[in-house]
Amino acid sequence: MTKAKTKVITLSTPIEIGDKTIKQVTLRPPTAGDLLGIAVSGIISMEAGAYMKLLPRITSPALPEATIAAMPVRSFTEIMNGVLEFFMTPDVA
């Protein structure tokens, strides 16, 4: 089995976690276990609540829910778009 590649998202607006400024977030492909308690349809339809549950599980550095909730919308959608690519077939992505 080929291991799926991670994605590095450069944020248009950096975010703060404690005393650290985060300019890039690395996303790893979600596993089935990462999706427990999250409707895949919520990911596909880009529902914020689904992403707020998923992102702490697949981001590096790990983004706490409170940080995600306070994130500028533009940065949040940049990350959401990156995650969504993991759910697309190769000919669509």
Beta strands, then each sheet from edge to edge (+ up, - down):
strand 1: 7-17
strand 2: 20-27
strand 3: 59-60
sheet 1: 1+ 2- 3+
end
